[in-house]
């Protein structure tokens, strides 16, 4: 009986779904693997199986899936934190945290609240009254703000205002501190996260943790991590260190066997919708004068991108508001940088074709569109740019790459694809259905190269594969979300077997 870790020689009795399937024989096929690649594809039973055999039992073989935007440590620790997605008001959130478990470090940590449409507002006094002397932290679902009590501000040596909320860089600093757990604890959480991801057909992720990720992944690889491919990013404060240490985008981390590679320079140029800090051309409805913030002077963004580009490092530019997206595209044009714009949630009509012209991929998170639909309709009602323009970007030739931004949304590519294709969830009417994309584009965008350069099911391709119980190209929304993966292969090696 085979199990995880086995090197598969033949997948028998499968059906293909995904880029390259149209070149294969019709009907059930056997897929032959060798040296981590697809060697041949033949009608089922025509050729004798070779090596260790995996019976697909009529399941659909798809390219291995990627999540192109994950904060690995923060997502891995979510299970240890109090979930606040059910909080209906600031008072309700404070009440939940009053009964939340105290972690081993003496803190209460909650995550996932959305205050954009609350009737009341967070305040220091409200949280103090509910939580008392236990340092308490509530992380916004978008991670761009953190609501803390007085005990937490004292512990972090920060000064509180009457709201008890810190935003943008101070909020990121709080997240960095909360994520700085004992390596043994953190690495165990990451291993569990990776196993769960593999069970969803995921073979690779882009890790954009706000930390020096090279050291963390060196340690995990030395400890035996081999479940996923990982491209890890760096932030501006570590750019010179990365250059000095010879890190270049695409270069394999020593000892990782090519599984872990240096990724992009990540620059967070503006805020978020939920925190009302994404940089927009028009004010947030009901907040005259608030058009969000740019976190860096534009000259500094260009200087950082030019420095990275000259050192062989690609760029991942966080831009949510239309002003931030325009500035990011201008910076790509000025510097000749390669890479992605992360999020692209509000994009000026004139900027949509620029993604393809500049060769900038749109790294987008379709679940955010449904999480934010009510906030978008309420807070961006006065905006004239396009919100969550997936189809518009695809039709303009942009390379789409789908992800979750976990922990902002769950690391689940089937959920991301369902939201991209159907623009609905929980039985609601589709939201802005004209921006739906086709299932084949969504699946291609969930592979390593994205919709513009997808992984294929063809001889010679890397054998990063998943076997699932339904055809994602013709599944309805509920079927797509409920997809069951029976096996996941990384270069022909089983990383998951149901």
Protein Blocks (a to p, Z undefined) as FASTA:
>chain_A
ZZehiacfbdghiacedehjlmpcehjdddddeehiafbdcdehkaccehjdddekhpac
ddddddfbdcfklmmmmmmpccfklpgbfklmmmmmmmgccdfkopacdehiafklgcbd
cdfklmmmmnomaccddddfklpaccddfklmmmnopacdfkopaehjlmmmmmmmmmmc
cfklmmmmmmmmmmmmmmnopabdcdfbdcdfklmmmmmmmnopakbccdddddfklmmm
mmmnopaehiacehklomaccddddddfbdcfklopaccfbdcehiahiabjafbdfklm
mmmmmmmmmnopacddddfblmlmmmmmmmmmmnopacddehjlaccfklmmmmmmnopa
cdddfklmmmmmmmmmmmmmmpcbdehilklmmmnopacdddekpakbccdfklmmmmmm
nopgehiacehkllpccfklmmmmmmmnommlccdddehiacbdcddfbdfklccfklmm
mpccfbdceehiafbdZZ
